[in-house]
Amino acid sequence: MIFRDLKKLSGDASFRKFYRNEKNKSIIVYCKKDKFKNLIVYDAINKLLIRNKINSPNLISENFKNNFIEINDLGKISGLKKNKKFKADNYLQLFKTLIKLRNIKQKKIKTIFNKFYTIPDYSNHLLLKESKLFSDWYIPKIINRRSKDITAKFNLILKNLIKNLQLKKKFFVHRDFHISNTMYFKNKFYIIDSQDAVYGNQAYDLASLLDDVRIKINKKKREKLYKKYVLKLKKINKSKFRNDFEILSVLRNFKIIGIFTRLSIRDRKHSYLKMIPYAWQMIDERRYFNPKFKKLNLFLEKHFPNKIRKQK
């Protein structure tokens, strides 16, 4: 396979590179760093999704030795492009996929090497580690002095928020379920970028989808969608679900701000910075006038006032 004869596609926030093979109607996924997760686990999760009637890429061939796999081409219409003009029906279709995801029970899946991979739990430790990307990358960039003291205070607030999560039963979580991680192919949404799947809080994927920095939808529309989704859930404590949805949305957007800052500083991918102010807006919408975020509100108003939150 000579990549220079293929069309290179725009990448994502991972270490992967993508190439379109027009002749074979396929996509080459190339990854040299962390390739077990980005190639082998990715394929294994896709197979699990397909077995559960969830549209995902099919493996055509693998060449792990040379750092790539070949999957079927899902066309050129991303979920983001499909939803450029907001349509509630697109989200209702994705809600059906979310319900299928949460019904997946299998944790051990066989890889192409005939070995088993166990989908990990989304532990509180992992949730905290991800949220701390904000304090690892964003705080030092914005606050040059006393950043260690401020970081310690922020991390303590994060720990307390995580302790306030109320839903205990774990479900399959895609972990990055947003509109840009879908393709629209043959009148159906296909789920991509599934290699980070875990078993965790059932409100997480909904928070990823509705409070997504990549597409701006006003809060009123998002609230209507939220209520429609909750109606689909059986035997759910609505109060606990709302509590966890709001906390996870805030934690996720802190993580996103940290990731986008890291992409700029470490990887020279600066285009993501433009979405940071909207990530702050998502955080603000969930925390304002909400008593469970009282300590966070005081902390942010002191150290990250509105002027800073609007900066890219």
C-alpha positions in Angstrom: 0.0 0.0 0.0 1.6 3.3 -1.1 -0.1 6.1 0.8 1.1 8.8 -1.5 -1.3 7.3 -4.2 -4.2 7.8 -1.8 -6.1 10.9 -0.8 -5.2 12.1 2.7 -8.3 13.1 4.7 -8.5 15.6 7.5 -7.5 14.1 10.8 -9.0 14.2 14.3 -7.6 14.8 17.8 -5.9 11.4 17.9 -2.6 10.1 16.6 -4.3 8.5 13.6 -4.1 9.5 10.0 -6.8 8.7 7.4 -6.5 8.0 3.7 -9.2 7.3 1.1 -8.7 4.5 -1.4 -11.1 5.4 -4.2 -10.4 2.2 -6.1 -11.3 -0.1 -3.2 -13.9 2.2 -1.7 -12.2 2.0 1.6 -10.4 4.1 4.2 -6.9 3.4 5.5 -6.5 4.1 9.2 -2.8 4.6 9.9 -1.4 4.9 13.4 2.1 4.4 14.7 1.7 5.7 18.3 -0.6 3.9 20.7 -1.6 1.7 17.8 -3.1 -1.2 19.8 -5.9 1.1 21.1 -6.3 3.1 17.9 -6.3 0.1 15.5 -6.9 -3.2 17.3 -9.3 -2.1 20.1 -11.0 0.2 17.6 -11.8 -2.7 15.3 -12.9 -4.9 18.3 -15.3 -2.3 19.6 -16.7 -1.8 16.1 -17.4 -5.5 15.8 -19.2 -5.5 19.1 -21.3 -2.5 18.0 -22.2 -4.2 14.7 -23.2 -7.4 16.6 -25.6 -5.2 18.6 -27.1 -3.8 15.4 -25.3 -0.4 15.7 -23.9 0.9 12.5 -20.1 1.1 12.6 -17.2 0.6 10.2 -16.4 -2.9 8.9 -12.8 -4.2 8.8 -11.7 -5.1 5.3 -8.1 -6.0 6.1 -5.4 -5.4 8.6 -1.6 -4.8 8.5 -0.8 -4.2 12.1 2.9 -4.8 11.4 2.9 -1.8 9.1 0.7 0.3 11.4 -2.6 0.4 9.5 -6.0 -1.2 9.0 -8.5 -0.9 6.1 -12.2 -0.2 6.8 -15.1 0.4 4.5 -15.6 4.0 3.3 -18.7 5.6 4.9 -18.8 8.5 2.4 -18.2 12.2 2.8 -21.2 13.3 4.8 -20.2 13.7 8.5 -22.8 14.0 11.2 -21.7 17.6 11.7 -22.4 18.4 8.0 -25.7 16.5 8.1 -26.8 18.6 11.1 -25.3 22.0 9.8 -28.9 23.2 10.0 -30.3 21.9 13.2 -32.9 19.1 12.9 -34.3 17.4 15.9 -35.0 14.2 13.9 -31.2 13.7 13.6 -30.9 13.6 17.4 -33.9 11.4 17.8 -32.2 8.9 15.4 -29.0 9.1 17.5 -31.1 8.6 20.7 -32.1 5.1 19.3 -28.4 4.4 19.0 -27.8 5.5 22.6 -30.5 3.1 23.8 -28.8 0.3 21.9 -25.4 1.2 23.4 -26.7 1.2 27.0 -28.1 -2.3 26.4 -24.7 -3.8 25.5 -23.7 -6.2 28.3 -20.5 -7.8 26.9 -17.3 -6.6 28.5 -14.8 -9.1 27.0 -14.3 -9.0 23.2 -12.0 -10.9 20.9 -9.5 -9.0 18.8 -8.1 -9.9 15.4 -5.2 -11.6 17.2 -7.6 -14.0 18.8 -7.0 -12.5 22.3 -9.5 -11.0 24.6 -9.7 -7.3 25.4 -11.7 -6.3 28.5 -13.6 -3.0 28.2 -12.5 -1.0 31.3 -14.7 0.6 33.9 -15.1 4.4 34.0 -13.9 4.6 37.5 -14.0 7.8 39.6 -10.2 7.8 39.4 -10.3 7.8 35.6 -13.0 10.5 35.5 -10.9 12.7 37.8 -7.8 12.1 35.8 -9.5 13.2 32.6 -11.0 16.3 34.2 -7.6 17.2 35.6 -6.4 17.8 32.0 -7.9 21.3 32.6 -5.5 21.9 35.5 -2.6 20.2 33.8 -2.7 22.3 30.7 -5.2 25.2 30.8 -4.5 26.6 34.3 -0.7 26.9 33.8 -1.3 28.6 30.4 -3.7 31.2 31.8 -2.3 31.7 35.3 1.4 32.0 35.4 1.7 32.6 39.1 0.3 30.6 42.0 -0.9 28.0 39.6 0.0 25.1 41.9 -2.2 26.4 44.7 -5.1 27.2 42.4 -4.7 23.7 40.8 -4.9 22.0 44.2 -8.1 23.9 45.0 -9.7 23.1 41.7 -8.8 19.4 41.9 -10.5 19.2 45.3 -13.6 20.7 43.9 -13.6 18.1 41.1 -13.3 15.3 43.6 -16.3 16.6 45.5 -18.4 16.9 42.4 -17.5 13.3 41.4 -18.5 12.1 44.9 -21.9 13.7 44.3 -22.7 11.4 41.3 -25.7 9.3 42.3 -26.2 6.6 39.6 -24.3 3.5 40.6 -25.1 0.9 37.9 -22.6 0.9 35.0 -23.6 0.9 31.4 -21.7 0.8 28.1 -20.4 4.3 27.4 -19.0 5.3 24.0 -17.2 8.1 25.9 -17.0 10.5 22.9 -20.5 10.4 21.6 -21.0 13.6 19.7 -22.2 14.6 16.3 -18.7 14.8 14.7 -18.1 11.2 15.6 -20.8 10.0 13.3 -21.1 9.6 9.5 -24.3 9.7 7.5 -24.2 6.9 5.0 -27.1 5.4 3.0 -29.6 7.3 5.1 -28.3 6.1 8.4 -26.0 7.4 11.1 -22.8 5.4 11.6 -20.8 5.6 14.8 -17.0 6.1 14.6 -14.1 6.7 17.0 -15.2 4.1 19.5 -11.9 2.8 20.8 -12.2 4.6 24.2 -15.4 2.8 25.2 -15.9 2.1 28.9 -18.6 0.9 31.3 -19.7 3.9 33.4 -22.5 6.4 34.1 -25.4 6.2 31.7 -25.8 10.0 31.6 -22.3 10.5 30.1 -23.0 9.9 26.4 -26.1 12.1 26.5 -24.0 14.9 28.0 -21.4 14.4 25.3 -24.1 14.7 22.6 -26.2 17.6 23.8 -23.5 19.8 25.4 -21.1 19.5 22.5 -18.8 22.3 21.7 -18.5 21.5 18.0 -22.1 22.5 17.2 -24.1 25.4 18.7 -27.6 24.6 19.7 -29.5 26.9 22.0 -30.2 25.7 25.5 -34.0 25.6 24.9 -33.7 23.1 22.1 -31.2 21.0 24.0 -33.6 20.9 27.0 -36.4 19.7 24.7 -34.1 16.9 23.4 -33.0 16.0 27.0 -36.7 15.5 28.0 -37.4 13.4 25.0 -34.5 11.1 25.7 -35.3 10.7 29.4 -38.9 9.6 28.4 -37.2 6.7 26.5 -35.6 5.4 29.6 -37.3 2.7 31.7 -37.2 2.6 35.5 -34.9 5.7 35.8 -34.7 8.0 38.7 -35.1 11.3 36.8 -33.7 13.4 39.6 -30.5 11.4 39.9 -30.2 11.3 36.1 -30.4 15.1 35.9 -27.9 15.5 38.7 -25.4 13.2 37.0 -26.0 14.7 33.6 -25.2 18.2 34.8 -22.1 17.2 36.7 -20.7 15.0 33.9 -21.4 17.8 31.3 -19.3 20.2 33.4 -16.5 17.7 34.0 -16.4 16.7 30.3 -16.2 20.3 29.1 -13.3 21.0 31.6 -11.6 17.9 30.0 -12.3 19.3 26.6 -10.7 22.7 27.4 -7.7 20.8 28.7 -7.5 18.6 25.6 -7.8 21.5 23.2 -5.1 23.5 25.1 -2.8 20.4 25.0 -3.4 19.9 21.2 -2.3 23.5 20.7 0.7 23.4 23.0 2.0 19.9 22.4 0.8 19.0 18.9 0.6 22.4 17.2 -3.1 21.8 16.4 -4.3 25.3 17.1 -7.7 25.2 15.3 -9.4 23.6 18.4 -8.7 26.8 20.5 -11.6 28.6 18.8 -14.1 26.2 20.5 -12.8 26.9 24.1 -15.2 29.9 24.7 -18.2 27.8 23.8 -17.0 25.0 26.1 -17.0 27.6 28.8 -20.5 28.6 27.8 -21.6 25.0 28.2 -20.0 24.9 31.7 -21.6 28.2 32.7 -25.1 27.1 31.5 -25.0 24.1 33.8 -23.4 25.6 36.9 -25.2 29.0 37.2 -28.0 29.1 39.7 -27.3 25.5 40.6 -26.5 24.9 44.3 -24.4 21.8 43.8 -21.9 23.9 42.0 -21.6 26.6 44.7 -18.0 26.0 45.5 -17.1 25.7 41.8 -18.9 29.0 41.0 -17.0 30.9 43.7 -13.7 29.4 42.5 -14.3 30.3 38.8 -15.6 33.8 39.5 -12.4 34.5 41.5 -9.8 32.9 39.2 -11.5 32.6 35.8 -13.8 35.7 35.4 -15.9 36.2 32.3 -13.1 38.1 30.5 -10.8 35.0 30.7 -13.6 32.6 29.8 -14.1 34.4 26.5 -10.5 34.1 25.5 -9.4 31.5 22.8 
